[in-house]
Amino acid sequence: MLFWSTLLTEAFENSSISEPPANLLTEIFHCKAETVVQFARRLSQLPPSSSQQELQKVSSLSGLADTKVGLLSLYHDNAVYKHGYGSGEAELMAHV
């Protein structure tokens, strides 16, 4: 929706950009990275049925079956409702 009326838009001010916490990537996210070569080597040592299951876990469509999609958005909404937009909890959820 676009508003061209200066009565609605002239008083508008952008808020400052919030910076993510310093420990966001190191303490909040935990990632086990595996290269393609490591993945292929690991799969070559598994029986065919197990290797097929491992391949399906990392396929591009695997996220469609993930029931946690949208969960962090819900957490952000709840933090905003409980603590307000400018709270540390809401900002953390926005960065996550």
C-alpha positions in Angstrom: 0.0 0.0 0.0 1.4 3.4 -0.9 0.5 6.7 0.8 1.2 9.9 -1.1 -0.5 12.2 1.3 2.0 14.4 3.1 -0.4 14.6 6.0 0.3 10.9 6.6 4.0 10.7 5.6 5.8 13.9 6.6 6.1 13.1 10.3 7.4 9.6 9.6 10.9 8.8 10.8 12.8 5.6 10.4 13.9 3.9 13.6 17.6 3.1 14.1 18.8 -0.3 13.0 19.4 -2.7 15.9 22.6 -4.7 15.9 22.5 -8.4 16.6 24.0 -9.6 19.8 27.7 -10.4 19.7 27.1 -14.1 20.7 24.3 -14.7 18.1 26.3 -17.0 15.9 28.6 -18.6 18.5 26.2 -19.3 21.4 22.7 -19.3 19.9 23.2 -21.1 16.6 24.9 -24.5 16.6 25.9 -25.8 13.2 27.5 -29.0 12.2 29.0 -28.3 8.8 29.9 -31.1 6.5 31.5 -30.8 3.0 30.2 -32.6 0.0 33.2 -34.8 0.0 32.7 -35.7 3.6 29.0 -36.3 3.0 29.7 -38.6 0.0 32.3 -40.5 2.0 30.0 -41.0 4.9 27.2 -42.2 2.6 29.4 -44.6 0.8 29.9 -46.5 4.1 26.2 -46.9 4.7 23.8 -49.5 3.4 21.6 -48.2 0.5 18.5 -47.7 2.6 20.3 -45.7 5.2 22.2 -43.6 2.6 18.9 -42.8 0.8 17.4 -41.6 4.1 20.5 -39.4 4.8 20.2 -37.9 1.3 16.5 -37.1 1.8 17.4 -35.3 5.1 19.6 -32.8 3.2 17.5 -32.5 0.0 16.0 -29.2 -0.9 12.4 -30.4 -0.2 13.2 -31.6 3.3 12.1 -28.3 4.8 8.5 -28.9 3.6 8.0 -31.6 6.2 9.6 -29.6 9.0 6.8 -28.7 11.5 8.9 -26.0 13.1 8.5 -23.6 10.2 7.2 -20.3 11.5 8.0 -21.1 15.1 10.6 -18.3 15.5 8.2 -15.9 14.0 5.6 -16.9 16.6 8.3 -16.4 19.3 9.0 -12.9 18.0 5.3 -12.1 18.0 4.9 -13.3 21.6 8.0 -11.3 22.7 6.6 -8.2 21.1 3.2 -8.7 22.8 4.7 -9.4 26.2 7.7 -7.0 26.3 7.2 -4.5 23.5 9.0 -3.9 20.1 12.1 -2.3 21.6 12.7 -5.0 24.2 15.8 -7.1 24.2 13.7 -10.3 23.9 11.9 -9.0 20.8 15.1 -7.8 19.1 16.8 -11.1 19.8 14.0 -13.0 18.2 14.0 -10.6 15.2 17.7 -11.4 14.6 17.3 -15.1 15.1 
